[in-house]
Amino acid sequence: MTFDLTGKTALVTGASRGIGRALAVGLAAAGADLVLSARDEALLKEVAGEIESLGRTATVLPADVTDATACGQLVEDALGVSGHLDVLVNNAGGSSYMGPFTDLRFSGWEKVMRLNVDSLVHLCQAAGRHMTARGSGSIINVASVAGLTGTPFLAPYGASKAAVISLTKSLALEWGEHNVRVNALCPGWTKTDLNKTLWGAPDGGATWVANQGLKRWATVDEMVGPTVFLASDASSYVTGQSIVVDGGQTAA
Ligand SMILES: NC(=O)c1ccc[n+]([C@@H]2O[C@H](COP(=O)([O-])OP(=O)(O)OC[C@H]3O[C@@H](n4cnc5c(N)ncnc54)[C@H](OP(=O)(O)O)[C@@H]3O)[C@@H](O)[C@H]2O)c1
């Protein structure tokens, strides 16, 4: 069973809601034990309950990933749980700004970079040191199709996700000889709190998906299969790649 994650420990950031929550539960369903992180401890405990009902263990470690010290501590505490970390899913991220580039304050640019890029630097460094020394590991960075194409009115977000994709390739090349794989997941439009104002509109957000193949928004559960693939031995020869899960958006 190459998709089987039994015996593996996975740390998922942004596991309290949205895509991260679905990924955490999905990895547990594939057999992994989970370490769950985000800022909202109450929501994380809810997710932990769901995972425990699947017969897996779930440890809740609240952290703000924009805090470099907290990122290092998070990985250290996660390692304290089972002594090893097999899978890291860097999912926490987003952007609260959507608007013209000429109106963007530089502090807003820095905020997006801190959340989407700096956090990965700290978490990949801490987890990468452990994984390269141990000689195994799979890191999955949640990027976005916005990092592959131009993203008008979301320029800082697009640039941050392009940085995630580039970092993913560089680390895959640096760490390959240590059997540590690093890949990116690039979701397209997926219904979560992040973009509720778009899919919650009277047309159900139809205009945003009108030009893609499947012509509908993704559910968070549709991100699970590709993530289990990247986490598991089923993808043992896959590294430095961006798996695009976008209903055909980038095929247009
Ligand atoms: N939804 C989409 O259409 C879409 C498309 C492409 C890529 N993505 C990417 O997918 C990832 C998840 O997005 P989502 O749509 O699921 O967003 P979401 O529903 O807003 O969830 C974001 C998650 O990140 C956590 N988080 C936010 N800021 C954090 C911080 N400073 N420290 C720690 N955790 C933090 C949140 O938990 P707390 O609030 O509890 O901290 C929450 O669990 C993001 O990287 C996003 O860029 C989403």
The ligand as an SDF file (V2000), in Angstrom:
LIG
                    3D

 48 52  0  0  0  0  0  0  0  0999 V2000
   -8.9420   28.8750   -0.8420 N   0  0  0  0  0  0  0  0  0  0  0  0
   -8.3540   29.0040   -2.0270 C   0  0  0  0  0  0  0  0  0  0  0  0
   -9.0140   29.2440   -3.0620 O   0  0  0  0  0  0  0  0  0  0  0  0
   -6.8720   28.8430   -2.1490 C   0  0  0  0  0  0  0  0  0  0  0  0
   -6.3290   28.7510   -3.4400 C   0  0  0  0  0  0  0  0  0  0  0  0
   -4.9600   28.5960   -3.5770 C   0  0  0  0  0  0  0  0  0  0  0  0
   -4.1630   28.5070   -2.4560 C   0  0  0  0  0  0  0  0  0  0  0  0
   -4.7140   28.5970   -1.2160 N   0  0  0  0  0  0  0  0  0  0  0  0
   -3.8010   28.4970   -0.0730 C   0  0  0  0  0  0  0  0  0  0  0  0
   -4.2160   27.4520    0.7620 O   0  0  0  0  0  0  0  0  0  0  0  0
   -3.8140   27.7180    2.0960 C   0  0  0  0  0  0  0  0  0  0  0  0
   -5.0130   27.5950    3.0170 C   0  0  0  0  0  0  0  0  0  0  0  0
   -5.9710   28.5440    2.6130 O   0  0  0  0  0  0  0  0  0  0  0  0
   -7.5130   28.4530    3.0070 P   0  0  0  0  0  0  0  0  0  0  0  0
   -8.2600   28.8710    1.8170 O   0  0  0  0  0  0  0  0  0  0  0  0
   -7.8100   27.1750    3.6510 O   0  0  0  0  0  0  0  0  0  0  0  0
   -7.5890   29.6540    4.0420 O   0  0  0  0  0  0  0  0  0  0  0  0
   -8.4330   29.8370    5.4030 P   0  0  0  0  0  0  0  0  0  0  0  0
   -9.7060   29.0970    5.3200 O   0  0  0  0  0  0  0  0  0  0  0  0
   -8.4270   31.3010    5.6310 O   0  0  0  0  0  0  0  0  0  0  0  0
   -7.5150   29.1130    6.4780 O   0  0  0  0  0  0  0  0  0  0  0  0
   -6.2330   29.6350    6.7700 C   0  0  0  0  0  0  0  0  0  0  0  0
   -5.5960   28.7740    7.8290 C   0  0  0  0  0  0  0  0  0  0  0  0
   -4.3230   29.3330    8.1360 O   0  0  0  0  0  0  0  0  0  0  0  0
   -4.2600   29.6450    9.5310 C   0  0  0  0  0  0  0  0  0  0  0  0
   -3.4860   30.8470    9.7320 N   0  0  0  0  0  0  0  0  0  0  0  0
   -3.6990   32.0730    9.1820 C   0  0  0  0  0  0  0  0  0  0  0  0
   -2.7940   32.9510    9.6370 N   0  0  0  0  0  0  0  0  0  0  0  0
   -1.9920   32.2520   10.4840 C   0  0  0  0  0  0  0  0  0  0  0  0
   -0.8840   32.6170   11.2840 C   0  0  0  0  0  0  0  0  0  0  0  0
   -0.4000   33.8640   11.3020 N   0  0  0  0  0  0  0  0  0  0  0  0
   -0.2920   31.6620   12.0470 N   0  0  0  0  0  0  0  0  0  0  0  0
   -0.7730   30.3950   12.0370 C   0  0  0  0  0  0  0  0  0  0  0  0
   -1.8170   30.0010   11.3180 N   0  0  0  0  0  0  0  0  0  0  0  0
   -2.4260   30.9290   10.5480 C   0  0  0  0  0  0  0  0  0  0  0  0
   -5.7080   29.8080    9.9640 C   0  0  0  0  0  0  0  0  0  0  0  0
   -5.8780   29.4450   11.3230 O   0  0  0  0  0  0  0  0  0  0  0  0
   -5.9910   30.4570   12.5610 P   0  0  0  0  0  0  0  0  0  0  0  0
   -6.8170   31.6140   12.1140 O   0  0  0  0  0  0  0  0  0  0  0  0
   -6.6030   29.5970   13.6250 O   0  0  0  0  0  0  0  0  0  0  0  0
   -4.5800   30.8280   12.8710 O   0  0  0  0  0  0  0  0  0  0  0  0
   -6.3950   28.7470    9.1130 C   0  0  0  0  0  0  0  0  0  0  0  0
   -6.2810   27.4800    9.6980 O   0  0  0  0  0  0  0  0  0  0  0  0
   -3.1840   29.1060    2.0890 C   0  0  0  0  0  0  0  0  0  0  0  0
   -1.7810   28.9900    1.9900 O   0  0  0  0  0  0  0  0  0  0  0  0
   -3.7520   29.7210    0.8160 C   0  0  0  0  0  0  0  0  0  0  0  0
   -2.9240   30.7360    0.3040 O   0  0  0  0  0  0  0  0  0  0  0  0
   -6.0520   28.7580   -1.0340 C   0  0  0  0  0  0  0  0  0  0  0  0
  1  2  1  0
  2  3  2  0
  2  4  1  0
  4  5  1  0
  4 48  2  0
  5  6  2  0
  6  7  1  0
  7  8  2  0
  8  9  1  0
  8 48  1  0
  9 10  1  0
  9 46  1  0
 10 11  1  0
 11 12  1  0
 11 44  1  0
 12 13  1  0
 13 14  1  0
 14 15  2  0
 14 16  1  0
 14 17  1  0
 17 18  1  0
 18 19  2  0
 18 20  1  0
 18 21  1  0
 21 22  1  0
 22 23  1  0
 23 24  1  0
 23 42  1  0
 24 25  1  0
 25 26  1  0
 25 36  1  0
 26 27  1  0
 26 35  1  0
 27 28  2  0
 28 29  1  0
 29 30  1  0
 29 35  2  0
 30 31  1  0
 30 32  2  0
 32 33  1  0
 33 34  2  0
 34 35  1  0
 36 37  1  0
 36 42  1  0
 37 38  1  0
 38 39  2  0
 38 40  1  0
 38 41  1  0
 42 43  1  0
 44 45  1  0
 44 46  1  0
 46 47  1  0
M  CHG  2   8   1  16  -1
M  END
$$$$
